[in-house]
């Protein structure tokens, strides 16, 4: 008997005797970096739209999109709103990153990117800053980490 026939016979025997593993649940495809890029672009557009509506709307958006593993890290923005312009040319995976003071990394695909942040109160610009920010794509949704004003 040739190797191919032996291999086919063994595979047939294994399948016939129930030596297979079934995994429960529904498969979830992993998005491509270009799909994730579109999701992240949309996340920042929604964040900025919420800020245009005011501090309450933006706070609600930030709470809804706080990474589910870090919901204990919410803070009061004290009436501030932020406008964040992402530099998508800097968009890159950052698989080793974890939030400050955390022993665990967030679930999902972590991305880092450069951002220009404008902080406002009542429509008046208080400060501007250039920095980097992390976001996570998990199960087709973008999550962030609520920024807390420095005291």
RODO-2510 file (C-alpha; in nm, 4 decimals, decimal comma):
residues 151
     n   res          X          Y          Z
     1     x     0,0000     0,0000     0,0000
     2     x     0,1387     0,3454    -0,0870
     3     x     0,1964     0,6201     0,1723
     4     x    -0,0924     0,8233     0,0347
     5     x    -0,3336     0,5330     0,0705
     6     x    -0,2059     0,4564     0,4237
     7     x    -0,2488     0,8211     0,5232
     8     x    -0,5992     0,8317     0,3782
     9     x    -0,6889     0,5061     0,5542
    10     x    -0,5615     0,6350     0,8900
    11     x    -0,7495     0,9649     0,8487
    12     x    -1,0679     0,7786     0,7550
    13     x    -1,0314     0,5490     1,0570
    14     x    -0,9776     0,8436     1,2930
    15     x    -1,2790     1,0279     1,1610
    16     x    -1,4925     0,7136     1,1740
    17     x    -1,3999     0,6464     1,5396
    18     x    -1,4842     0,9977     1,6518
    19     x    -1,1317     1,1245     1,7111
    20     x    -1,2196     1,4793     1,6226
    21     x    -1,2495     1,7887     1,8369
    22     x    -1,5484     2,0168     1,8186
    23     x    -1,5167     2,3727     1,9419
    24     x    -1,8338     2,5413     2,0546
    25     x    -1,9219     2,8968     1,9589
    26     x    -1,9213     3,0926     1,6390
    27     x    -1,6071     3,1667     1,4461
    28     x    -1,5032     3,5306     1,4440
    29     x    -1,2782     3,6377     1,1625
    30     x    -0,9763     3,8485     1,2434
    31     x    -0,9944     4,1772     1,0606
    32     x    -0,7134     4,2925     0,8417
    33     x    -0,5026     4,5931     0,9343
    34     x    -0,6777     4,7963     0,6637
    35     x    -1,0202     4,7045     0,8053
    36     x    -0,8976     4,7905     1,1547
    37     x    -0,7603     5,1199     1,0228
    38     x    -1,1084     5,2102     0,8949
    39     x    -1,2628     5,1184     1,2301
    40     x    -1,0087     5,3332     1,4161
    41     x    -1,0680     5,6283     1,1821
    42     x    -1,4402     5,5954     1,2538
    43     x    -1,3752     5,5759     1,6289
    44     x    -1,1970     5,9124     1,6303
    45     x    -1,4672     6,0691     1,4099
    46     x    -1,7349     5,9526     1,6573
    47     x    -1,5270     6,0746     1,9517
    48     x    -1,4973     6,4194     1,7945
    49     x    -1,8668     6,4283     1,7000
    50     x    -1,9575     6,3481     2,0615
    51     x    -1,7288     6,6297     2,1777
    52     x    -1,9110     6,8699     1,9476
    53     x    -2,2343     6,7740     2,1247
    54     x    -2,0761     6,8602     2,4599
    55     x    -1,9007     6,7118     2,7623
    56     x    -2,1869     6,4804     2,8625
    57     x    -2,2129     6,3243     2,5176
    58     x    -1,8377     6,2763     2,4966
    59     x    -1,8179     6,1285     2,8460
    60     x    -2,0916     5,8795     2,7501
    61     x    -1,9034     5,7882     2,4322
    62     x    -1,5805     5,7340     2,6267
    63     x    -1,7565     5,5160     2,8828
    64     x    -1,9191     5,3036     2,6103
    65     x    -1,5892     5,2571     2,4307
    66     x    -1,3656     5,2007     2,7348
    67     x    -1,1881     4,8676     2,6909
    68     x    -1,3964     4,6034     2,8730
    69     x    -1,0926     4,4749     3,0666
    70     x    -1,0308     4,8212     3,2137
    71     x    -1,3729     4,9631     3,3024
    72     x    -1,2432     5,0354     3,6513
    73     x    -1,0254     5,3117     3,5042
    74     x    -1,2912     5,5686     3,4239
    75     x    -1,2489     5,9266     3,5384
    76     x    -1,4322     6,2564     3,5448
    77     x    -1,3315     6,4957     3,2683
    78     x    -1,4638     6,7880     3,4749
    79     x    -1,6565     6,9462     3,1875
    80     x    -1,3691     6,9196     2,9398
    81     x    -1,3970     6,7912     2,5850
    82     x    -1,1197     6,6698     2,3610
    83     x    -1,0755     6,6750     1,9884
    84     x    -0,8283     6,4147     1,8673
    85     x    -0,6867     6,4208     1,5170
    86     x    -0,5130     6,0897     1,4468
    87     x    -0,2061     6,0733     1,2223
    88     x    -0,3100     5,7521     1,0469
    89     x     0,0257     5,7357     0,8681
    90     x     0,1698     5,6360     1,2091
    91     x    -0,0885     5,3573     1,2668
    92     x     0,0931     5,0401     1,3710
    93     x     0,0391     4,7267     1,5830
    94     x     0,1774     4,7376     1,9369
    95     x     0,1338     4,3809     2,0684
    96     x     0,3505     4,4207     2,3797
    97     x     0,1852     4,7353     2,5199
    98     x    -0,0149     4,7291     2,8409
    99     x    -0,1745     5,0172     3,0287
   100     x     0,0307     5,1905     3,2946
   101     x     0,0117     5,0212     3,6354
   102     x    -0,1368     4,7068     3,4802
   103     x    -0,0020     4,3548     3,4975
   104     x    -0,2093     4,2422     3,2003
   105     x    -0,2340     4,3385     2,8360
   106     x    -0,5755     4,4161     2,6920
   107     x    -0,7504     4,1519     2,4854
   108     x    -0,7662     4,2281     2,1145
   109     x    -0,5249     4,3858     1,8693
   110     x    -0,3501     4,6884     2,0163
   111     x    -0,2565     4,9720     1,7842
   112     x    -0,0468     5,2812     1,8518
   113     x    -0,0674     5,6019     1,6553
   114     x     0,0343     5,9631     1,6794
   115     x    -0,2372     6,2120     1,7686
   116     x    -0,2906     6,5852     1,7945
   117     x    -0,5112     6,6605     2,0963
   118     x    -0,7009     6,9817     2,1583
   119     x    -0,8579     7,0205     2,5030
   120     x    -1,1567     7,2521     2,5375
   121     x    -1,3941     7,3828     2,7992
   122     x    -1,7124     7,5524     2,6856
   123     x    -1,5756     7,5945     2,3338
   124     x    -1,2582     7,7694     2,4515
   125     x    -0,9333     7,5950     2,3680
   126     x    -0,7327     7,5366     2,6872
   127     x    -0,4417     7,3324     2,5589
   128     x    -0,3010     7,1414     2,2651
   129     x    -0,0630     6,8516     2,2662
   130     x     0,0973     6,6039     2,0296
   131     x     0,1426     6,2524     2,1611
   132     x     0,0680     5,8897     2,0995
   133     x    -0,2392     5,6930     2,1860
   134     x    -0,3340     5,3267     2,2014
   135     x    -0,6615     5,1789     2,0848
   136     x    -0,7697     4,8167     2,0666
   137     x    -0,9787     4,6355     1,8086
   138     x    -1,1659     4,3529     1,9777
   139     x    -1,4433     4,1541     1,8076
   140     x    -1,4797     4,4174     1,5347
   141     x    -1,5141     4,7139     1,7718
   142     x    -1,2641     4,9825     1,8715
   143     x    -1,1980     5,0425     2,2395
   144     x    -0,9873     5,3063     2,4042
   145     x    -0,8595     5,4019     2,7446
   146     x    -1,0236     5,7090     2,8940
   147     x    -0,7783     5,9913     2,9371
   148     x    -0,7796     6,1595     3,2751
   149     x    -0,6864     6,5228     3,3111
   150     x    -0,3640     6,5766     3,5000
   151     x    -0,4024     6,7520     3,8289
***
